[in-house]
Amino acid sequence: MGTCHIPVILLSAAESPQDKVKGLRLGADDYITKPFSPLELGARLEMILRRTETEYSASPTTRLPGSISIERIIAQKVESREPFAVCYCDLDNFKAYNDTYGFAKGDSVIRQSARVILDAVRNNGNPEDFVGHIGGDDYIAITTPDRADPICAEIIGTFDRLAPLYYDEDARRLGYIEEKDRQGRPARFPLMSISIAVVTNEGQEITHAAQVADIAAEVKKRAKAIPGSCYVRDRRKPHADQDPR
């Protein structure tokens, strides 16, 4: 990482607005005048480091926070022990679309999908909810267990309405496109859909962030085995006398 990603705070005895503006225009991230409070300086450093981390890891395509921010938020949720729901969103048949229509149109789908997820969280979630872009056609939304269902329902409804518009008329009429599969064999791929795996700490103890990813991988397999768009919640329970289904 180059020095352009290192935050700079100017500490100066010069208090005039002109001096502050000059310092900020020269590239400083913040400007603090003497005498200063060590507590305030520490808080400002933490704020700038968080902002720099978020900007550095953000997806260049969607500008959503990337993996570093996602891991930090999940770890915070786990440590807080407050109820949370992590919604892993994955586009189905995106590779076939990208191979057929090209990267430019593929990026348009990626950006549109990000907006769909953001809007669903804003419309149905909590003010402090989080949306991130894991990479490629994978996204994440972090909310509370009571908000997960309406968020997922809106994501699916909006995505299913918009996805066909990215195809040509023949593909929309047929309901599929013809493209080679991963083994290079001709195959038919349905129009894109979205699968969502929902992991919550409701009814089970989650002790570390990696556990969330492990559970999500299992739930996502179940979701992607269902044709079309869907969301599947993890229903496991911690007690042996409870039905594991």
N, C-alpha and C positions, 0 to 999 in steps of 0.2 A: 504494500500500500504506500503510495507516494505521500509527500508532505502536504499535498493539497487536501488530504482527508484529515489532517491534524487540526483540531479546533484551536483558535487563537483568541485569547481574552486580553485586552489592553487594560493595565492598571496605571492610572495617571492622576496627577494632582490637578491637571487642567480640567476645569468644570464647565467651561462655556459650551453651549450647544454646537458652535462651529467646530470645536475640537472633537467633540463626540462624533459629529457627522463625518469629519475628515477621517477619523480612525476607522469608522465602519465602512466608508467608501474605499479605504485602502485594503479592505478584506478581512477585518476583524469580525469575529462572531459575536462578540459582546464588548462592552466598554464599562469599566467600573472606576469610579473616582475615589481617591484617598480622602480621609481614612475609610476603610471598608471593614465589614464584618466577615470574619473567617467562615461563619455559618452561611452567610449569603453567598460568598465566593464558592464554597463547596456545593451549595444547591445549584448555582448557575453552571458550574462545571458538569455536574451530573446531568442537568437538562440538556446542555450542548452535546455531551457525549451520547445521550440517548438519541437526540435528533440526528447526529452525524451517523450513528449506527444504522438508524432507520433509512436515511438517504442512501448510504453506501450499499445496503443490501436490497434496496427496492428493485422491483422488476423493471427493466427498461421498456418493456412493452405496455404494461398496465400502470406502472408507477405505484402499485400496491406494495406494502411492506413485504420483504422477502424472508428467507429461511431463518436468518439470525433473529429478527424481530418475532417471528412466529414461535421459535423455540423459547425465547425469553418470556413471552406472554403465557404460553402453556405452562412453563415452570412456575410462574407467579400464581397462576390459577390453582395448580396442584398444591403448592405450598400454603396457600391461603385456606384451603379446605372448604371454601365456599362452593355452593352448587354451580356447576358449569356444564356446558354442552359444546363439544368440538365437532363441527360439521365439515367433513372432508368431501369436497366436490370434484368430480372427475368426469370429463367429457368422454362419451362413447363414440367410437368410429371417427374420431377427429383425424387420426393419421391418414385414413383413406381419403377424407375430404382434402386434407393438406396436399397429399400426393396428386390429387386430381385437379384442384383449382389453384394451387401454388401458395407460396409463403405469404404473399401480400394479403390475399383473402383469408388465409389461415390466421394471420395476426389480427385481422378485423374481427374474426370470430372470438379470438382470445380476449380482445378488448371489450367486445360486446358482452361476453360472458361475465367479465369482471364487473361491468356496470349492472348487469342483472342481479348479481349476488349482492353488490353494494346497496342497490335500491331495496332489495328484499329485506336486508338487515335494517336499513333506515326506516322502512315502513312498518316493520313488525318487531324489531328488537329493542334493546335498551341503549341509552345514549353512550354507554361505555363499551359497547360491543366492538369486536375487532374483525376485520377482513384482511386476509393476506393472500399472496400469490406464491405457492410453493415452487412453481416453475412449470413450463409447458402448458398442459391443459388441466393442471391440478391447482385447486384453490382451497382456502380454509376460512371458515367463519366461526367465531367463538362467541357464544352467547350464554344464556341461562337455560336450564332444561325446559322451563315453561314456554320459552319463545322458539325453541327449535322447530316444532311442528309447523307453525305458521310461516316461518322463514323458509323452510324447505318446500312447503307447498307453493309459495309464491315463486321461488326460484324455478321450480319445475314447470309451473303454468306459463311463466313468461318465456322461459327458454324454449319450450315446445311450440310456442306461438311464433317466435322469431327465427328459430333454426332453419325451417324450410325456406325462408326468404334468401338464404345464402346459396341456395342451389338453383340450377337452371330449371326451366319448365319441365323438361323431360324427366329429370330426377325427381322432381316433386310429384309428377304424375305416377311414376313407377314406384316411388317410395324407397328407392335404393340407387346406388351408383355401382358401376363395375370397375374394380381396381384389383391389382395383385395383392395377395396376402403376404405375410412375413416370410413365407416359404417360396414366394415368387409365383404362386399359382393363381390363375384368374378366380375371382370371387365376387360375390354381391355383398355390399355393405349397406345396411339400412341408413336412413338419414340420422344425423347426429342426435343423441339424447344425452341426458346428464344423470349420473348416479351419485348419490350422497350417502355417506356412512356417518352416522351420528354416535358419538361416544360421550357418555355422561358419567359423573361420579355419584349419580343418584341411585342408591341401592347397592353400591359397591365401593370399596376403598381403592383409590388410585394414589399411589405413593411416589411416583416419579414420572417425568414427562415421557420417557421412552415407553412406558406402559400404555400411554394413550395411543402412540403410533402403532404398537403391536396389536391392540384391540381393533383399531381402525382398519388395519390391513385385513383382518379376518372378516370384519363387517363389510368392507368394500367388496370382497370376493362374493359375498352373498348378494349384494346389491347389483353387481355387474352381471350376475347370472340371470337376472330378471330382465326380459326384453323391454326396451323402452326406458323412459325416465322413471326413476323411483328414488325413495330414500328409505333406508333401513336403520332402525335404532338398535343399539346393543342392549339386549335384555337380560344379560347374565346377572345372577344374584350371588352374593357371597356365602350363603348358608347352604349346607349340604342337604337339608331337609326340604329345600325349595325346588320346584320343577325347573330344570336347566334350560328348557326350551324357550 
